[in-house]
Amino acid sequence: MDNSMRREIILYHYQDPIHRGLIQDDSYLTTNTNSESCIDNLDFMMKIEDGMVKDIRFDGEACAISTSASSIMIQQLIGKSVEEVKNILQNYQNMIQEKEYDPELLGDLIVYDDICKQPNRKGCALLPSIAVYRMLSQLEN
């Protein structure tokens, strides 16, 4: 992906993030994530029914990378089974950590494939995946 397209996708999801804004609904799993190296402090909520992700929402203060990564990830995960979500998250985290991954699974999340060139931004890009993993772990408890 060329840098112009990459910037366009990130900027779009930063300026007009998908599913931003929390709702009052006790059927959602919830978590908060924050970054030690940035302003990022985001609340996430996710609704799972019959093993499928029906909705994910987020809100809070965050940099362009965390905000856009949250928006893009939400777009990618809604409508997927829990197992598909785990597979996407693992491949995304592998990409960020410069390990082997399947780019076909990531959709627009591929815009972060060169975030490794900015090591201080890896945490920002990983924040939404950490939040989703935390919420999924609540299913197992």
Secondary structure as UniProt FT lines:
FT   HELIX           3..15
FT   TURN            18..19
FT   TURN            26..27
FT   STRAND          29..34
FT   STRAND          41..49
FT   TURN            50..51
FT   STRAND          52..61
FT   HELIX           64..77
FT   TURN            78..79
FT   HELIX           82..96
FT   TURN            97..98
FT   HELIX           103..105
FT   HELIX           107..112
FT   TURN            113..114
FT   HELIX           115..117
FT   HELIX           119..121
FT   HELIX           122..140
//
